[in-house]
Amino acid sequence: MHNGTDPLLFDLASRECINVECQCGRVVQLAAYQLIGRNGITGTTRAWSLRERFRCLKCKRRPPKRMWIEKWRN
Protein backbone atom coordinates (compact mmCIF):
# COMPACT_ATOMS: atom_id res chain seq x y z
CA MET A 1 0.00 0.00 0.00
CA HIS A 2 3.02 2.32 -0.09
CA ASN A 3 1.87 4.73 -2.77
CA GLY A 4 4.21 7.60 -2.02
CA THR A 5 2.56 8.48 1.29
CA ASP A 6 3.76 7.83 4.80
CA PRO A 7 0.62 7.16 6.88
CA LEU A 8 0.35 7.79 10.60
CA LEU A 9 -0.34 4.69 12.68
CA PHE A 10 -3.74 6.22 13.50
CA ASP A 11 -4.47 6.35 9.75
CA LEU A 12 -4.24 2.58 9.28
CA ALA A 13 -7.62 0.85 9.00
CA SER A 14 -8.62 -1.63 11.69
CA ARG A 15 -7.67 -4.67 9.56
CA GLU A 16 -4.47 -3.19 8.10
CA CYS A 17 -1.11 -4.21 9.49
CA ILE A 18 2.57 -3.59 8.95
CA ASN A 19 4.34 -6.63 7.50
CA VAL A 20 8.07 -6.96 8.05
CA GLU A 21 10.29 -9.49 6.27
CA CYS A 22 13.85 -10.15 7.41
CA GLN A 23 16.76 -11.29 5.26
CA CYS A 24 16.64 -14.64 7.07
CA GLY A 25 13.10 -15.20 5.76
CA ARG A 26 11.10 -14.48 8.92
CA VAL A 27 7.86 -12.55 8.26
CA VAL A 28 5.91 -10.82 11.03
CA GLN A 29 2.56 -9.00 10.94
CA LEU A 30 2.13 -6.12 13.38
CA ALA A 31 -1.11 -4.26 13.99
CA ALA A 32 -0.88 -0.57 14.91
CA TYR A 33 -2.38 -1.22 18.37
CA GLN A 34 0.49 -3.64 19.10
CA LEU A 35 3.06 -0.89 18.48
CA ILE A 36 1.41 2.17 20.05
CA GLY A 37 2.62 2.76 23.60
CA ARG A 38 5.81 0.72 23.23
CA ASN A 39 9.25 2.31 23.16
CA GLY A 40 7.95 5.83 22.62
CA ILE A 41 5.77 4.96 19.62
CA THR A 42 2.58 7.03 19.46
CA GLY A 43 -0.37 7.07 17.09
CA THR A 44 1.15 10.06 15.33
CA THR A 45 4.29 8.11 14.41
CA ARG A 46 4.77 7.65 10.67
CA ALA A 47 4.61 3.98 9.66
CA TRP A 48 7.67 4.04 7.39
CA SER A 49 9.80 5.83 9.99
CA LEU A 50 9.66 2.64 12.08
CA ARG A 51 11.66 0.67 9.51
CA GLU A 52 15.03 1.38 11.14
CA ARG A 53 13.70 0.44 14.57
CA PHE A 54 12.66 -3.13 13.73
CA ARG A 55 15.09 -5.92 14.63
CA CYS A 56 14.57 -9.59 13.81
CA LEU A 57 14.14 -11.76 16.91
CA LYS A 58 15.57 -14.77 15.07
CA CYS A 59 18.83 -13.45 13.59
CA LYS A 60 19.05 -9.99 15.29
CA ARG A 61 19.54 -8.11 11.99
CA ARG A 62 18.17 -4.67 11.22
CA PRO A 63 16.70 -3.04 9.17
CA PRO A 64 14.28 -5.48 7.54
CA LYS A 65 14.72 -6.54 3.93
CA ARG A 66 11.14 -5.56 3.08
CA MET A 67 8.27 -3.75 4.78
CA TRP A 68 4.73 -3.24 3.49
CA ILE A 69 1.19 -2.47 4.65
CA GLU A 70 -1.74 -4.71 3.75
CA LYS A 71 -4.88 -6.31 5.18
CA TRP A 72 -4.38 -8.71 8.10
CA ARG A 73 -3.91 -12.35 6.99
CA ASN A 74 -5.21 -15.13 9.23
C-alpha angles and dihedrals in degrees: 000000000000100000099161095291129105106214124206115242087246088058094062114102119244093260096041120102140179112250118204125191122192127209088249090062100256113141123195131185116211125188118212092245089058091058103039112096095020122110095346096308113146133182089260092060114116112244096226093048088068093066095092092048097059117097125184113245091208103051101008094232125145144227105033121248092233137009128184142159122234143137116300113269119213 
